[in-house]
Amino acid sequence: MNAFECEYCSGEIRPKKVTVNHSYEGKLVIIKDVPVGVCQECGQRYYAAATLDQLDILAQNSDTAPERISVPIMVMSP
Ligand SMILES: [Zn+2]
């Protein structure tokens, strides 16, 4: 696989900072300014292994988050 080509659609992958909804051990945390590669065609995100490790560490320390929001939970009807 070419590192700069999307594995799903062969689109171009460009570096971008995004907001990630990350779930770790049942705790959901929103992490801003996460550096990822984003496919310009289909929007698939690519994370470096070190970035994923950091997301887990941030989630484990989410008690210290400076901001909190309340999130509505919906169920899709059949
Ligand atoms: Zn793609």
N, CA, C, O and the ligand as a Tripos MOL2 file, in Angstrom:
@<TRIPOS>MOLECULE
protein
  313   311    79     0     0
PROTEIN
NO_CHARGES

@<TRIPOS>ATOM
      1 N           0.8370   -1.2020    0.0000 N.3       1 MET1
      2 CA          0.0000    0.0000    0.0000 C.3       1 MET1
      3 C           0.8720    1.2540    0.0000 C.2       1 MET1
      4 O           1.8060    1.3720    0.7930 O.2       1 MET1
      5 N           0.5630    2.1690   -0.8820 N.am      2 ASN2
      6 CA          1.2490    3.4600   -0.9050 C.3       2 ASN2
      7 C           0.7820    4.2900    0.2830 C.2       2 ASN2
      8 O          -0.4210    4.4250    0.5100 O.2       2 ASN2
      9 N           1.7300    4.8510    1.0500 N.am      3 ALA3
     10 CA          1.4010    5.5830    2.2800 C.3       3 ALA3
     11 C           0.5700    6.8330    2.0050 C.2       3 ALA3
     12 O          -0.1160    7.3260    2.9010 O.2       3 ALA3
     13 N           0.6230    7.3480    0.7840 N.am      4 PHE4
     14 CA         -0.0750    8.6000    0.4950 C.3       4 PHE4
     15 C          -1.3130    8.3900   -0.3640 C.2       4 PHE4
     16 O          -1.8620    9.3350   -0.9310 O.2       4 PHE4
     17 N          -1.7470    7.1230   -0.4510 N.am      5 GLU5
     18 CA         -2.9270    6.8230   -1.2420 C.3       5 GLU5
     19 C          -3.9410    6.0950   -0.3690 C.2       5 GLU5
     20 O          -3.5770    5.1930    0.3850 O.2       5 GLU5
     21 N          -5.2130    6.4840   -0.4680 N.am      6 CYS6
     22 CA         -6.2610    5.8490    0.3160 C.3       6 CYS6
     23 C          -6.3840    4.3750   -0.0610 C.2       6 CYS6
     24 O          -6.3960    4.0290   -1.2420 O.2       6 CYS6
     25 N          -6.4760    3.5020    0.9600 N.am      7 GLU7
     26 CA         -6.5550    2.0760    0.6560 C.3       7 GLU7
     27 C          -7.9410    1.6610    0.1720 C.2       7 GLU7
     28 O          -8.1130    0.5460   -0.3200 O.2       7 GLU7
     29 N          -8.9340    2.5450    0.3070 N.am      8 TYR8
     30 CA        -10.2880    2.2120   -0.1470 C.3       8 TYR8
     31 C         -10.5660    2.7250   -1.5510 C.2       8 TYR8
     32 O         -11.1540    2.0160   -2.3660 O.2       8 TYR8
     33 N         -10.1390    3.9750   -1.8430 N.am      9 CYS9
     34 CA        -10.5250    4.5770   -3.1210 C.3       9 CYS9
     35 C          -9.3380    5.1180   -3.9000 C.2       9 CYS9
     36 O          -9.5150    5.7000   -4.9710 O.2       9 CYS9
     37 N          -8.1140    4.9330   -3.3710 N.am     10 SER10
     38 CA         -6.8990    5.4390   -4.0160 C.3      10 SER10
     39 C          -6.8470    6.9640   -4.0950 C.2      10 SER10
     40 O          -6.0670    7.5200   -4.8680 O.2      10 SER10
     41 N          -7.6730    7.6380   -3.3010 N.am     11 GLY11
     42 CA         -7.6490    9.1080   -3.2570 C.3      11 GLY11
     43 C          -6.3950    9.6110   -2.5730 C.2      11 GLY11
     44 O          -5.6660    8.8450   -1.9440 O.2      11 GLY11
     45 N          -6.1510   10.8990   -2.7010 N.am     12 GLU12
     46 CA         -4.9670   11.5070   -2.0940 C.3      12 GLU12
     47 C          -5.2110   11.7590   -0.6090 C.2      12 GLU12
     48 O          -6.2770   12.2410   -0.2250 O.2      12 GLU12
     49 N          -4.2170   11.4300    0.2320 N.am     13 ILE13
     50 CA         -4.3280   11.6490    1.6710 C.3      13 ILE13
     51 C          -3.5270   12.8790    2.0610 C.2      13 ILE13
     52 O          -2.3350   12.9790    1.7680 O.2      13 ILE13
     53 N          -4.1960   13.8140    2.7250 N.am     14 ARG14
     54 CA         -3.5240   15.0460    3.1530 C.3      14 ARG14
     55 C          -3.5830   15.1880    4.6630 C.2      14 ARG14
     56 O          -4.5660   14.7810    5.2830 O.2      14 ARG14
     57 N          -2.5350   15.7670    5.2720 N.am     15 PRO15
     58 CA         -2.5380   15.9730    6.7190 C.3      15 PRO15
     59 C          -3.5500   17.0490    7.1090 C.2      15 PRO15
     60 O          -3.6980   18.0590    6.4230 O.2      15 PRO15
     61 N          -4.2440   16.8110    8.2270 N.am     16 LYS16
     62 CA         -5.2660   17.7400    8.6780 C.3      16 LYS16
     63 C          -5.4190   17.5860   10.1830 C.2      16 LYS16
     64 O          -5.0950   16.5350   10.7360 O.2      16 LYS16
     65 N          -5.9220   18.6490   10.8640 N.am     17 LYS17
     66 CA         -6.2380   18.5210   12.2860 C.3      17 LYS17
     67 C          -7.7450   18.4290   12.4390 C.2      17 LYS17
     68 O          -8.4860   19.2770   11.9400 O.2      17 LYS17
     69 N          -8.1910   17.3880   13.1350 N.am     18 VAL18
     70 CA         -9.6270   17.1370   13.2440 C.3      18 VAL18
     71 C         -10.0350   16.9490   14.7090 C.2      18 VAL18
     72 O          -9.1940   16.7950   15.5950 O.2      18 VAL18
     73 N         -11.3570   16.9670   14.9320 N.am     19 THR19
     74 CA        -11.9130   16.6500   16.2430 C.3      19 THR19
     75 C         -12.3470   15.1960   16.2250 C.2      19 THR19
     76 O         -13.0670   14.7660   15.3240 O.2      19 THR19
     77 N         -11.9030   14.4280   17.2370 N.am     20 VAL20
     78 CA        -12.1560   12.9890   17.2700 C.3      20 VAL20
     79 C         -13.0460   12.6340   18.4640 C.2      20 VAL20
     80 O         -12.8000   13.0880   19.5810 O.2      20 VAL20
     81 N         -14.0690   11.8300   18.2260 N.am     21 ASN21
     82 CA        -14.8560   11.2420   19.3160 C.3      21 ASN21
     83 C         -14.1970    9.9160   19.6470 C.2      21 ASN21
     84 O         -14.3070    8.9560   18.8840 O.2      21 ASN21
     85 N         -13.5210    9.8590   20.7690 N.am     22 HIS22
     86 CA        -12.7380    8.6710   21.0880 C.3      22 HIS22
     87 C         -13.3250    7.9580   22.3000 C.2      22 HIS22
     88 O         -13.6030    8.5720   23.3300 O.2      22 HIS22
     89 N         -13.5040    6.6600   22.1550 N.am     23 SER23
     90 CA        -14.0560    5.8720   23.2430 C.3      23 SER23
     91 C         -12.9700    4.9700   23.8100 C.2      23 SER23
     92 O         -12.2900    4.2570   23.0710 O.2      23 SER23
     93 N         -12.8150    5.0090   25.1350 N.am     24 TYR24
     94 CA        -11.7910    4.1820   25.7590 C.3      24 TYR24
     95 C         -12.3580    3.5900   27.0430 C.2      24 TYR24
     96 O         -12.7570    4.3210   27.9490 O.2      24 TYR24
     97 N         -12.3910    2.2680   27.1150 N.am     25 GLU25
     98 CA        -12.9350    1.5480   28.2660 C.3      25 GLU25
     99 C         -14.2990    2.0940   28.6800 C.2      25 GLU25
    100 O         -14.5570    2.3240   29.8610 O.2      25 GLU25
    101 N         -15.1740    2.2980   27.6810 N.am     26 GLY26
    102 CA        -16.5420    2.7240   27.9510 C.3      26 GLY26
    103 C         -16.7170    4.2040   28.2070 C.2      26 GLY26
    104 O         -17.8400    4.6730   28.3870 O.2      26 GLY26
    105 N         -15.6090    4.9550   28.2270 N.am     27 LYS27
    106 CA        -15.7020    6.4000   28.4280 C.3      27 LYS27
    107 C         -15.5070    7.1090   27.0970 C.2      27 LYS27
    108 O         -14.5280    6.8750   26.3880 O.2      27 LYS27
    109 N         -16.4710    7.9940   26.7690 N.am     28 LEU28
    110 CA        -16.3750    8.7430   25.5220 C.3      28 LEU28
    111 C         -15.7570   10.1010   25.7970 C.2      28 LEU28
    112 O         -16.1630   10.8020   26.7240 O.2      28 LEU28
    113 N         -14.7790   10.4670   24.9910 N.am     29 VAL29
    114 CA        -14.1400   11.7660   25.1600 C.3      29 VAL29
    115 C         -13.9700   12.4100   23.7850 C.2      29 VAL29
    116 O         -13.7060   11.7200   22.8000 O.2      29 VAL29
    117 N         -14.1220   13.7210   23.7220 N.am     30 ILE30
    118 CA        -13.9150   14.4520   22.4720 C.3      30 ILE30
    119 C         -12.5550   15.1190   22.5340 C.2      30 ILE30
    120 O         -12.2610   15.8610   23.4720 O.2      30 ILE30
    121 N         -11.7320   14.8590   21.5440 N.am     31 ILE31
    122 CA        -10.3740   15.3920   21.5310 C.3      31 ILE31
    123 C         -10.1940   16.2640   20.2890 C.2      31 ILE31
    124 O         -10.3920   15.8170   19.1590 O.2      31 ILE31
    125 N          -9.8160   17.5160   20.5280 N.am     32 LYS32
    126 CA         -9.6630   18.4770   19.4310 C.3      32 LYS32
    127 C          -8.2380   18.5100   18.9190 C.2      32 LYS32
    128 O          -7.3120   18.0620   19.5940 O.2      32 LYS32
    129 N          -8.0690   19.0480   17.7110 N.am     33 ASP33
    130 CA         -6.7490   19.2770   17.1050 C.3      33 ASP33
    131 C          -5.9070   18.0110   16.9770 C.2      33 ASP33
    132 O          -4.6970   18.0410   17.2040 O.2      33 ASP33
    133 N          -6.5490   16.8950   16.6130 N.am     34 VAL34
    134 CA         -5.8170   15.6410   16.4400 C.3      34 VAL34
    135 C          -5.2450   15.5960   15.0120 C.2      34 VAL34
    136 O          -5.9890   15.7370   14.0410 O.2      34 VAL34
    137 N          -3.9250   15.4010   14.8900 N.am     35 PRO35
    138 CA         -3.3420   15.3460   13.5400 C.3      35 PRO35
    139 C          -3.6130   13.9930   12.8840 C.2      35 PRO35
    140 O          -3.2290   12.9530   13.4200 O.2      35 PRO35
    141 N          -4.2660   14.0070   11.7400 N.am     36 VAL36
    142 CA         -4.5570   12.7660   11.0090 C.3      36 VAL36
    143 C          -4.2840   12.9950    9.5230 C.2      36 VAL36
    144 O          -4.0690   14.1240    9.0820 O.2      36 VAL36
    145 N          -4.2990   11.9040    8.7670 N.am     37 GLY37
    146 CA         -4.3170   12.0010    7.3140 C.3      37 GLY37
    147 C          -5.7570   11.7990    6.8750 C.2      37 GLY37
    148 O          -6.4260   10.8790    7.3460 O.2      37 GLY37
    149 N          -6.2440   12.6550    5.9710 N.am     38 VAL38
    150 CA         -7.6340   12.5240    5.5220 C.3      38 VAL38
    151 C          -7.6550   12.3320    4.0070 C.2      38 VAL38
    152 O          -7.0250   13.0880    3.2670 O.2      38 VAL38
    153 N          -8.3850   11.3160    3.5560 N.am     39 CYS39
    154 CA         -8.5460   11.0670    2.1190 C.3      39 CYS39
    155 C          -9.4070   12.1780    1.5190 C.2      39 CYS39
    156 O         -10.4950   12.4680    2.0170 O.2      39 CYS39
    157 N          -8.9140   12.7940    0.4530 N.am     40 GLN40
    158 CA         -9.6350   13.8960   -0.1770 C.3      40 GLN40
    159 C         -10.8780   13.4150   -0.9190 C.2      40 GLN40
    160 O         -11.7750   14.2050   -1.2120 O.2      40 GLN40
    161 N         -10.9300   12.1240   -1.2210 N.am     41 GLU41
    162 CA        -12.0620   11.6010   -1.9870 C.3      41 GLU41
    163 C         -13.1820   11.0970   -1.0830 C.2      41 GLU41
    164 O         -14.3280   11.5240   -1.2230 O.2      41 GLU41
    165 N         -12.8600   10.1900   -0.1540 N.am     42 CYS42
    166 CA        -13.9210    9.5380    0.6280 C.3      42 CYS42
    167 C         -13.9330    9.9660    2.0920 C.2      42 CYS42
    168 O         -14.8420    9.5880    2.8310 O.2      42 CYS42
    169 N         -12.9340   10.7540    2.5290 N.am     43 GLY43
    170 CA        -12.9370   11.2470    3.9020 C.3      43 GLY43
    171 C         -12.4000   10.2710    4.9300 C.2      43 GLY43
    172 O         -12.4100   10.5730    6.1230 O.2      43 GLY43
    173 N         -11.9340    9.1100    4.5020 N.am     44 GLN44
    174 CA        -11.3530    8.1310    5.4260 C.3      44 GLN44
    175 C         -10.1850    8.7690    6.1790 C.2      44 GLN44
    176 O          -9.3440    9.4470    5.5880 O.2      44 GLN44
    177 N         -10.1490    8.5370    7.5130 N.am     45 ARG45
    178 CA         -9.0650    9.0930    8.3150 C.3      45 ARG45
    179 C          -8.0000    8.0450    8.5830 C.2      45 ARG45
    180 O          -8.3050    6.8710    8.7920 O.2      45 ARG45
    181 N          -6.7520    8.4800    8.5740 N.am     46 TYR46
    182 CA         -5.6230    7.5940    8.8790 C.3      46 TYR46
    183 C          -4.8630    8.1370   10.0650 C.2      46 TYR46
    184 O          -4.4280    9.2890   10.0640 O.2      46 TYR46
    185 N          -4.7010    7.2900   11.0980 N.am     47 TYR47
    186 CA         -4.0430    7.6960   12.3360 C.3      47 TYR47
    187 C          -2.6810    7.0310   12.4510 C.2      47 TYR47
    188 O          -2.5270    5.8500   12.1420 O.2      47 TYR47
    189 N          -1.6980    7.7980   12.8980 N.am     48 ALA48
    190 CA         -0.4070    7.2120   13.2330 C.3      48 ALA48
    191 C          -0.5600    6.4430   14.5400 C.2      48 ALA48
    192 O          -1.3730    6.8190   15.3850 O.2      48 ALA48
    193 N           0.2170    5.3630   14.7180 N.am     49 ALA49
    194 CA          0.1320    4.5470   15.9280 C.3      49 ALA49
    195 C           0.3650    5.3910   17.1780 C.2      49 ALA49
    196 O          -0.3100    5.2110   18.1910 O.2      49 ALA49
    197 N           1.3280    6.3150   17.1010 N.am     50 ALA50
    198 CA          1.6370    7.1680   18.2510 C.3      50 ALA50
    199 C           0.4520    8.0800   18.5890 C.2      50 ALA50
    200 O           0.2090    8.3870   19.7560 O.2      50 ALA50
    201 N          -0.2790    8.5060   17.5600 N.am     51 THR51
    202 CA         -1.4470    9.3550   17.7820 C.3      51 THR51
    203 C          -2.5400    8.5750   18.5060 C.2      51 THR51
    204 O          -3.1740    9.0950   19.4230 O.2      51 THR51
    205 N          -2.7610    7.3180   18.0900 N.am     52 LEU52
    206 CA         -3.7710    6.4780   18.7490 C.3      52 LEU52
    207 C          -3.4170    6.2490   20.2160 C.2      52 LEU52
    208 O          -4.2950    6.2720   21.0790 O.2      52 LEU52
    209 N          -2.1320    6.0270   20.4990 N.am     53 ASP53
    210 CA         -1.6860    5.8510   21.8820 C.3      53 ASP53
    211 C          -2.0020    7.0990   22.6910 C.2      53 ASP53
    212 O          -2.4500    7.0190   23.8350 O.2      53 ASP53
    213 N          -1.7600    8.2680   22.0720 N.am     54 GLN54
    214 CA         -1.9950    9.5300   22.7680 C.3      54 GLN54
    215 C          -3.4850    9.7540   23.0320 C.2      54 GLN54
    216 O          -3.8570   10.3080   24.0670 O.2      54 GLN54
    217 N          -4.3390    9.3220   22.0950 N.am     55 LEU55
    218 CA         -5.7880    9.4360   22.2930 C.3      55 LEU55
    219 C          -6.2080    8.6350   23.5220 C.2      55 LEU55
    220 O          -7.0110    9.1030   24.3290 O.2      55 LEU55
    221 N          -5.6580    7.4190   23.6620 N.am     56 ASP56
    222 CA         -5.9800    6.5830   24.8260 C.3      56 ASP56
    223 C          -5.5250    7.2510   26.1190 C.2      56 ASP56
    224 O          -6.2440    7.2310   27.1180 O.2      56 ASP56
    225 N          -4.3280    7.8440   26.1030 N.am     57 ILE57
    226 CA         -3.7950    8.5040   27.2990 C.3      57 ILE57
    227 C          -4.6610    9.6980   27.6740 C.2      57 ILE57
    228 O          -4.9630    9.9060   28.8490 O.2      57 ILE57
    229 N          -5.0660   10.4900   26.6650 N.am     58 LEU58
    230 CA         -5.9210   11.6470   26.9250 C.3      58 LEU58
    231 C          -7.2720   11.1880   27.4840 C.2      58 LEU58
    232 O          -7.8210   11.8200   28.3870 O.2      58 LEU58
    233 N          -7.8080   10.0770   26.9390 N.am     59 ALA59
    234 CA         -9.0970    9.5540   27.4130 C.3      59 ALA59
    235 C          -8.9930    9.1110   28.8710 C.2      59 ALA59
    236 O          -9.9150    9.3250   29.6580 O.2      59 ALA59
    237 N          -7.8660    8.4920   29.2270 N.am     60 GLN60
    238 CA         -7.6670    8.0400   30.6120 C.3      60 GLN60
    239 C          -7.5940    9.2130   31.5830 C.2      60 GLN60
    240 O          -7.9160    9.0780   32.7630 O.2      60 GLN60
    241 N          -7.1600   10.3790   31.0620 N.am     61 ASN61
    242 CA         -7.0280   11.5670   31.9110 C.3      61 ASN61
    243 C          -8.1700   12.5520   31.6990 C.2      61 ASN61
    244 O          -8.0390   13.7380   32.0020 O.2      61 ASN61
    245 N          -9.3050   12.0520   31.1710 N.am     62 SER62
    246 CA        -10.3890   12.9610   30.7880 C.3      62 SER62
    247 C         -11.0430   13.6510   31.9870 C.2      62 SER62
    248 O         -11.8090   14.5970   31.8110 O.2      62 SER62
    249 N         -10.7460   13.1840   33.2060 N.am     63 ASP63
    250 CA        -11.2770   13.8640   34.3910 C.3      63 ASP63
    251 C         -10.7650   15.3010   34.4930 C.2      63 ASP63
    252 O         -11.3830   16.1470   35.1410 O.2      63 ASP63
    253 N          -9.6320   15.5630   33.8470 N.am     64 THR64
    254 CA         -9.0320   16.8980   33.9120 C.3      64 THR64
    255 C          -9.4710   17.7900   32.7410 C.2      64 THR64
    256 O          -8.9360   18.8850   32.5660 O.2      64 THR64
    257 N         -10.4400   17.3280   31.9400 N.am     65 ALA65
    258 CA        -10.8650   18.0970   30.7550 C.3      65 ALA65
    259 C         -11.3580   19.4860   31.1430 C.2      65 ALA65
    260 O         -12.1120   19.6270   32.1060 O.2      65 ALA65
    261 N         -10.9410   20.5130   30.4030 N.am     66 PRO66
    262 CA        -11.3490   21.8830   30.7110 C.3      66 PRO66
    263 C         -12.7860   22.1970   30.2970 C.2      66 PRO66
    264 O         -13.3660   23.1790   30.7610 O.2      66 PRO66
    265 N         -13.3570   21.3710   29.4280 N.am     67 GLU67
    266 CA        -14.7000   21.6350   28.8950 C.3      67 GLU67
    267 C         -15.5160   20.3630   28.9430 C.2      67 GLU67
    268 O         -14.9770   19.2660   28.8000 O.2      67 GLU67
    269 N         -16.8420   20.5090   29.1490 N.am     68 ARG68
    270 CA        -17.7350   19.3510   29.0890 C.3      68 ARG68
    271 C         -18.9950   19.7120   28.3250 C.2      68 ARG68
    272 O         -19.4430   20.8580   28.3610 O.2      68 ARG68
    273 N         -19.5710   18.7300   27.6290 N.am     69 ILE69
    274 CA        -20.8550   18.9510   26.9730 C.3      69 ILE69
    275 C         -21.7880   17.8040   27.3340 C.2      69 ILE69
    276 O         -21.3450   16.7290   27.7370 O.2      69 ILE69
    277 N         -23.0830   18.0500   27.1850 N.am     70 SER70
    278 CA        -24.0420   16.9660   27.3610 C.3      70 SER70
    279 C         -24.4430   16.4890   25.9720 C.2      70 SER70
    280 O         -24.7090   17.3010   25.0860 O.2      70 SER70
    281 N         -24.4860   15.1790   25.7800 N.am     71 VAL71
    282 CA        -24.6860   14.6010   24.4570 C.3      71 VAL71
    283 C         -26.0160   13.8550   24.3800 C.2      71 VAL71
    284 O         -26.2480   12.9320   25.1610 O.2      71 VAL71
    285 N         -26.9000   14.2420   23.4450 N.am     72 PRO72
    286 CA        -28.1460   13.5000   23.2890 C.3      72 PRO72
    287 C         -27.8920   12.1120   22.6900 C.2      72 PRO72
    288 O         -27.0390   11.9520   21.8180 O.2      72 PRO72
    289 N         -28.6380   11.1140   23.1640 N.am     73 ILE73
    290 CA        -28.5060    9.7610   22.6200 C.3      73 ILE73
    291 C         -29.8130    9.4040   21.9130 C.2      73 ILE73
    292 O         -30.8830    9.4400   22.5200 O.2      73 ILE73
    293 N         -29.7200    9.0620   20.6400 N.am     74 MET74
    294 CA        -30.8950    8.7260   19.8360 C.3      74 MET74
    295 C         -30.8160    7.2790   19.3950 C.2      74 MET74
    296 O         -29.7300    6.7010   19.3440 O.2      74 MET74
    297 N         -31.9720    6.6810   19.0730 N.am     75 VAL75
    298 CA        -32.0180    5.3330   18.5390 C.3      75 VAL75
    299 C         -32.6510    5.3900   17.1480 C.2      75 VAL75
    300 O         -33.7150    5.9850   16.9770 O.2      75 VAL75
    301 N         -32.0120    4.7850   16.1680 N.am     76 MET76
    302 CA        -32.5750    4.7940   14.8240 C.3      76 MET76
    303 C         -33.7280    3.8150   14.7370 C.2      76 MET76
    304 O         -33.5960    2.6570   15.1330 O.2      76 MET76
    305 N         -34.8640    4.2750   14.2180 N.am     77 SER77
    306 CA        -36.0080    3.3750   14.0950 C.3      77 SER77
    307 C         -35.8390    2.4780   12.8870 C.2      77 SER77
    308 O         -35.1990    2.8650   11.9090 O.2      77 SER77
    309 N         -36.4130    1.2680   12.9440 N.am     78 PRO78
    310 CA        -36.2080    0.3080   11.8640 C.3      78 PRO78
    311 C         -36.8290    0.7370   10.5230 C.2      78 PRO78
    312 O         -36.7240    0.0110    9.5340 O.2      78 PRO78
    313 ZN        -10.4970    7.3170    0.0600 Zn       79 ZN79
@<TRIPOS>BOND
     1     1     2 1
     2     2     3 1
     3     3     4 2
     4     3     5 am
     5     5     6 1
     6     6     7 1
     7     7     8 2
     8     7     9 am
     9     9    10 1
    10    10    11 1
    11    11    12 2
    12    11    13 am
    13    13    14 1
    14    14    15 1
    15    15    16 2
    16    15    17 am
    17    17    18 1
    18    18    19 1
    19    19    20 2
    20    19    21 am
    21    21    22 1
    22    22    23 1
    23    23    24 2
    24    23    25 am
    25    25    26 1
    26    26    27 1
    27    27    28 2
    28    27    29 am
    29    29    30 1
    30    30    31 1
    31    31    32 2
    32    31    33 am
    33    33    34 1
    34    34    35 1
    35    35    36 2
    36    35    37 am
    37    37    38 1
    38    38    39 1
    39    39    40 2
    40    39    41 am
    41    41    42 1
    42    42    43 1
    43    43    44 2
    44    43    45 am
    45    45    46 1
    46    46    47 1
    47    47    48 2
    48    47    49 am
    49    49    50 1
    50    50    51 1
    51    51    52 2
    52    51    53 am
    53    53    54 1
    54    54    55 1
    55    55    56 2
    56    55    57 am
    57    57    58 1
    58    58    59 1
    59    59    60 2
    60    59    61 am
    61    61    62 1
    62    62    63 1
    63    63    64 2
    64    63    65 am
    65    65    66 1
    66    66    67 1
    67    67    68 2
    68    67    69 am
    69    69    70 1
    70    70    71 1
    71    71    72 2
    72    71    73 am
    73    73    74 1
    74    74    75 1
    75    75    76 2
    76    75    77 am
    77    77    78 1
    78    78    79 1
    79    79    80 2
    80    79    81 am
    81    81    82 1
    82    82    83 1
    83    83    84 2
    84    83    85 am
    85    85    86 1
    86    86    87 1
    87    87    88 2
    88    87    89 am
    89    89    90 1
    90    90    91 1
    91    91    92 2
    92    91    93 am
    93    93    94 1
    94    94    95 1
    95    95    96 2
    96    95    97 am
    97    97    98 1
    98    98    99 1
    99    99   100 2
   100    99   101 am
   101   101   102 1
   102   102   103 1
   103   103   104 2
   104   103   105 am
   105   105   106 1
   106   106   107 1
   107   107   108 2
   108   107   109 am
   109   109   110 1
   110   110   111 1
   111   111   112 2
   112   111   113 am
   113   113   114 1
   114   114   115 1
   115   115   116 2
   116   115   117 am
   117   117   118 1
   118   118   119 1
   119   119   120 2
   120   119   121 am
   121   121   122 1
   122   122   123 1
   123   123   124 2
   124   123   125 am
   125   125   126 1
   126   126   127 1
   127   127   128 2
   128   127   129 am
   129   129   130 1
   130   130   131 1
   131   131   132 2
   132   131   133 am
   133   133   134 1
   134   134   135 1
   135   135   136 2
   136   135   137 am
   137   137   138 1
   138   138   139 1
   139   139   140 2
   140   139   141 am
   141   141   142 1
   142   142   143 1
   143   143   144 2
   144   143   145 am
   145   145   146 1
   146   146   147 1
   147   147   148 2
   148   147   149 am
   149   149   150 1
   150   150   151 1
   151   151   152 2
   152   151   153 am
   153   153   154 1
   154   154   155 1
   155   155   156 2
   156   155   157 am
   157   157   158 1
   158   158   159 1
   159   159   160 2
   160   159   161 am
   161   161   162 1
   162   162   163 1
   163   163   164 2
   164   163   165 am
   165   165   166 1
   166   166   167 1
   167   167   168 2
   168   167   169 am
   169   169   170 1
   170   170   171 1
   171   171   172 2
   172   171   173 am
   173   173   174 1
   174   174   175 1
   175   175   176 2
   176   175   177 am
   177   177   178 1
   178   178   179 1
   179   179   180 2
   180   179   181 am
   181   181   182 1
   182   182   183 1
   183   183   184 2
   184   183   185 am
   185   185   186 1
   186   186   187 1
   187   187   188 2
   188   187   189 am
   189   189   190 1
   190   190   191 1
   191   191   192 2
   192   191   193 am
   193   193   194 1
   194   194   195 1
   195   195   196 2
   196   195   197 am
   197   197   198 1
   198   198   199 1
   199   199   200 2
   200   199   201 am
   201   201   202 1
   202   202   203 1
   203   203   204 2
   204   203   205 am
   205   205   206 1
   206   206   207 1
   207   207   208 2
   208   207   209 am
   209   209   210 1
   210   210   211 1
   211   211   212 2
   212   211   213 am
   213   213   214 1
   214   214   215 1
   215   215   216 2
   216   215   217 am
   217   217   218 1
   218   218   219 1
   219   219   220 2
   220   219   221 am
   221   221   222 1
   222   222   223 1
   223   223   224 2
   224   223   225 am
   225   225   226 1
   226   226   227 1
   227   227   228 2
   228   227   229 am
   229   229   230 1
   230   230   231 1
   231   231   232 2
   232   231   233 am
   233   233   234 1
   234   234   235 1
   235   235   236 2
   236   235   237 am
   237   237   238 1
   238   238   239 1
   239   239   240 2
   240   239   241 am
   241   241   242 1
   242   242   243 1
   243   243   244 2
   244   243   245 am
   245   245   246 1
   246   246   247 1
   247   247   248 2
   248   247   249 am
   249   249   250 1
   250   250   251 1
   251   251   252 2
   252   251   253 am
   253   253   254 1
   254   254   255 1
   255   255   256 2
   256   255   257 am
   257   257   258 1
   258   258   259 1
   259   259   260 2
   260   259   261 am
   261   261   262 1
   262   262   263 1
   263   263   264 2
   264   263   265 am
   265   265   266 1
   266   266   267 1
   267   267   268 2
   268   267   269 am
   269   269   270 1
   270   270   271 1
   271   271   272 2
   272   271   273 am
   273   273   274 1
   274   274   275 1
   275   275   276 2
   276   275   277 am
   277   277   278 1
   278   278   279 1
   279   279   280 2
   280   279   281 am
   281   281   282 1
   282   282   283 1
   283   283   284 2
   284   283   285 am
   285   285   286 1
   286   286   287 1
   287   287   288 2
   288   287   289 am
   289   289   290 1
   290   290   291 1
   291   291   292 2
   292   291   293 am
   293   293   294 1
   294   294   295 1
   295   295   296 2
   296   295   297 am
   297   297   298 1
   298   298   299 1
   299   299   300 2
   300   299   301 am
   301   301   302 1
   302   302   303 1
   303   303   304 2
   304   303   305 am
   305   305   306 1
   306   306   307 1
   307   307   308 2
   308   307   309 am
   309   309   310 1
   310   310   311 1
   311   311   312 2
@<TRIPOS>SUBSTRUCTURE
     1 MET1         2 RESIDUE 1 A MET
     2 ASN2         6 RESIDUE 1 A ASN
     3 ALA3        10 RESIDUE 1 A ALA
     4 PHE4        14 RESIDUE 1 A PHE
     5 GLU5        18 RESIDUE 1 A GLU
     6 CYS6        22 RESIDUE 1 A CYS
     7 GLU7        26 RESIDUE 1 A GLU
     8 TYR8        30 RESIDUE 1 A TYR
     9 CYS9        34 RESIDUE 1 A CYS
    10 SER10       38 RESIDUE 1 A SER
    11 GLY11       42 RESIDUE 1 A GLY
    12 GLU12       46 RESIDUE 1 A GLU
    13 ILE13       50 RESIDUE 1 A ILE
    14 ARG14       54 RESIDUE 1 A ARG
    15 PRO15       58 RESIDUE 1 A PRO
    16 LYS16       62 RESIDUE 1 A LYS
    17 LYS17       66 RESIDUE 1 A LYS
    18 VAL18       70 RESIDUE 1 A VAL
    19 THR19       74 RESIDUE 1 A THR
    20 VAL20       78 RESIDUE 1 A VAL
    21 ASN21       82 RESIDUE 1 A ASN
    22 HIS22       86 RESIDUE 1 A HIS
    23 SER23       90 RESIDUE 1 A SER
    24 TYR24       94 RESIDUE 1 A TYR
    25 GLU25       98 RESIDUE 1 A GLU
    26 GLY26      102 RESIDUE 1 A GLY
    27 LYS27      106 RESIDUE 1 A LYS
    28 LEU28      110 RESIDUE 1 A LEU
    29 VAL29      114 RESIDUE 1 A VAL
    30 ILE30      118 RESIDUE 1 A ILE
    31 ILE31      122 RESIDUE 1 A ILE
    32 LYS32      126 RESIDUE 1 A LYS
    33 ASP33      130 RESIDUE 1 A ASP
    34 VAL34      134 RESIDUE 1 A VAL
    35 PRO35      138 RESIDUE 1 A PRO
    36 VAL36      142 RESIDUE 1 A VAL
    37 GLY37      146 RESIDUE 1 A GLY
    38 VAL38      150 RESIDUE 1 A VAL
    39 CYS39      154 RESIDUE 1 A CYS
    40 GLN40      158 RESIDUE 1 A GLN
    41 GLU41      162 RESIDUE 1 A GLU
    42 CYS42      166 RESIDUE 1 A CYS
    43 GLY43      170 RESIDUE 1 A GLY
    44 GLN44      174 RESIDUE 1 A GLN
    45 ARG45      178 RESIDUE 1 A ARG
    46 TYR46      182 RESIDUE 1 A TYR
    47 TYR47      186 RESIDUE 1 A TYR
    48 ALA48      190 RESIDUE 1 A ALA
    49 ALA49      194 RESIDUE 1 A ALA
    50 ALA50      198 RESIDUE 1 A ALA
    51 THR51      202 RESIDUE 1 A THR
    52 LEU52      206 RESIDUE 1 A LEU
    53 ASP53      210 RESIDUE 1 A ASP
    54 GLN54      214 RESIDUE 1 A GLN
    55 LEU55      218 RESIDUE 1 A LEU
    56 ASP56      222 RESIDUE 1 A ASP
    57 ILE57      226 RESIDUE 1 A ILE
    58 LEU58      230 RESIDUE 1 A LEU
    59 ALA59      234 RESIDUE 1 A ALA
    60 GLN60      238 RESIDUE 1 A GLN
    61 ASN61      242 RESIDUE 1 A ASN
    62 SER62      246 RESIDUE 1 A SER
    63 ASP63      250 RESIDUE 1 A ASP
    64 THR64      254 RESIDUE 1 A THR
    65 ALA65      258 RESIDUE 1 A ALA
    66 PRO66      262 RESIDUE 1 A PRO
    67 GLU67      266 RESIDUE 1 A GLU
    68 ARG68      270 RESIDUE 1 A ARG
    69 ILE69      274 RESIDUE 1 A ILE
    70 SER70      278 RESIDUE 1 A SER
    71 VAL71      282 RESIDUE 1 A VAL
    72 PRO72      286 RESIDUE 1 A PRO
    73 ILE73      290 RESIDUE 1 A ILE
    74 MET74      294 RESIDUE 1 A MET
    75 VAL75      298 RESIDUE 1 A VAL
    76 MET76      302 RESIDUE 1 A MET
    77 SER77      306 RESIDUE 1 A SER
    78 PRO78      310 RESIDUE 1 A PRO
    79 ZN79       313 GROUP 0 **** ****
